[in-house]
């Protein structure tokens, strides 16, 4: 069976536009030996919920490079029989009224996927849903979401997956943050949004890794 590599994904139509991501199999930088540098792209991260003390959970560390050059951390949903990876943004940082929401699919075997987004009230998408056939390669779809209001909650995502006559519906969501400048330009109270955890500073150096040293 084909094995999947953790990677940074450029939102371009061909799989050869991808490259490996710098990582150490998800190793916590604090566990590395002294004088060993651990370089990761920025931003990079994935949520891991329902963990209990001492439990280990394996996660794919992904970074998506969107068509506009902005980078977002990716999260992965895996389905077997044979295998399908659904990669979507962990969150999108809004710094203007229009943002791209890309979704990437990689498979072993033939799968059909229909992706749909449900933006919160005050946001509209350019498509209700987009479909793609995935057969042993990387395929992708992309939505453009425009802000016309102010309901700052995650965008719901739905993936209708078909494989060998079976059909499954997968629900997820893409988080939302605003830069302080954009929040201020839209008339929001930046201090209040910061207290709610909705403010995220714009990355200082796109494409530069965070350097960790113990």
N, C-alpha and C positions, 0 to 999 in steps of 0.2 A: 504493500500500500504506500502511496505517496506520502511523504512527510512534509509538514508545513514549517516554514521558518518564521520567526518573529521578524518583522521588517517595518521600515518606514515606507508608506505607500504614497507615491505621487499620484494625484488624481488625473491620470492620463489613460487613454484607452488601451494601451498595450502593456502586457505583464512585464516586458523587459525594461519598463521605466521604473521598476522597483529596485530597492537596494536594501541590504541587511541593516538592521538597527543595531547600534552599539549597546550591548547589554551583557549581563553575566548570568543568564538563565534566571532572571528575576531576583538575583541575589541582593539582599539589603546592603547598601554601601557600608554601613556601620560594621558589618561582619567581615570586611576585607582586612587583610594584613596591613600593618603600618607601611606608609610610603607607596601604597598601591593606589593609583588613580582610577576612578570609576567615572566614565564619561557617558552621559545620556543626552539625547536630544531634548530640547525644551519647546513645548511642554510634552511630558510623557507621564502617563499614569492610567490606572484603571480601577474602578470601584471593586471592593470585595466585601460584600455584606454577609451578615449571619455568621461571622466567625466567632468561635469561642476560644478561650485561653488555651494555648498550646496547639491549636489546629493549624494545619498547613493547607493552603489552597493554591493550585496552579493557575496562573493567569498568563494570557498572551499580552505582551507589552507592544503596543502598536502606536505609530504616529502617522496621521494622514496629512499629506500635503495637498491642499485644495488647489483648484485651478487658478485662484487669485493669489497663490503663493503663501497664504496663511496656513499655519500648522495647528492641528488639534490632536489631542490624545484620542486613540481609538479603543473601543471595547469590542470583544468578540463573543458571538454566540455560536456554539458548535452543535451540529446535528449529524448523527451517524446513520449509515445504511445506504450507500457507502459513507461519504463524509462531505459536509458543507460547512464552510465558515462564513458567517455574516459579520462584517466589520462596519461599525458605525461610530460617529463621533461620541465621545464621552460627554462633551459639552461644546457649545459654540459661544465664543466671546463676541458680543455685539459692539462694534465701534462705528457703524453707520446703519442706515435704514434697510439695507439689503444684505443678506448673508447666504452663503452656499452651504447646503446640507448634502454631502456625498455619502454613498453607501457602496461598499465593495463586497463582492462575493467570490469565493474560491472553492473549488470542489474537486472531489474524486468521483467520477461518474457524472451522469446527466441529471440536472436538477432544473426546475423552473421556479423562479422567484418573482413575486409581485410585491414591490415596496410601496407603502403609503405613509404619508405624514399627516398629522392632525395638529397644526399649530394652535396655540392658545388664542383666545379672543383678542382681536387687535392685530393679528398677524395673518398673512395669506401666503399660500404656496402657489407656484406657477403650474403645478400638476396635482391632480388628485392621487394618482398612483402611476408607477412606471414598472414595466415588466422586462425580464431578461432571462435567457436560457444560459445556464452555466454547465459546461462539460469539460472538466479537467483543466480549467484555466481561470484567469482572473477576469471578471466582468464588473461593471460598475454602472450606477445610475446617480443622477444628481438633481436635487430640487433647489430652486431659488425661493427663499422665504423673505417677504417684505413686511416691515413693521408699519402698521397704520394706527396702532392703539397702544395699550400699556399694561396688558395682563402678563406679568413676568413669571410664567411658570414653564416647566419643561414641555417640549414638543413631543407628543406621543408618536410612536412609530409602530407600524404593523407590517409583518412580513408573511405573506401567504406562500408556503413552500409546497411544491409537488415533487414527488420522487417515486417511481415505480408504482404508480397508481394510488399512492397515498397522499393525503393533503393535510397540512398542519398550519395553524395560525400562531405566530409568535408576536407577542406584544413587548415593547420596550419603550424607551424615551431618550431624548437628547436634552441634557441640561442647558441652562442659560445663565450667562453672566453679562454684565455691561462694564465697559471701561468707564472710569470716572468722567472723562471728557464727554463721552457720548451720553451718559446719564444726565449730565448737567445740560447738554444741548437740547435734550428732550424735556427739560423742566422737572426732572426727578430730584428728590432730596437725596443727595449722594450719601450723607451721613446715615440716613435711615436705611438706604439700600445696603450700605456696608455692614450695618448692624444685622441685617437679614442674611448676610453672606452672599449677596448678589453682585458685588463689585469685584472685578478682577483687573489688575493692572495689565497693560499691554506688554508682552514679552519684550525685553530690552534688545536682545539680539536674536532675530529669527535665524534658526538653523544652528545656533551655537549651543553646544552641550553644557549642562550643568556639571561642574567639576566638584567631586566630593573627595575629601581626603580625611583619613582618620589619623 
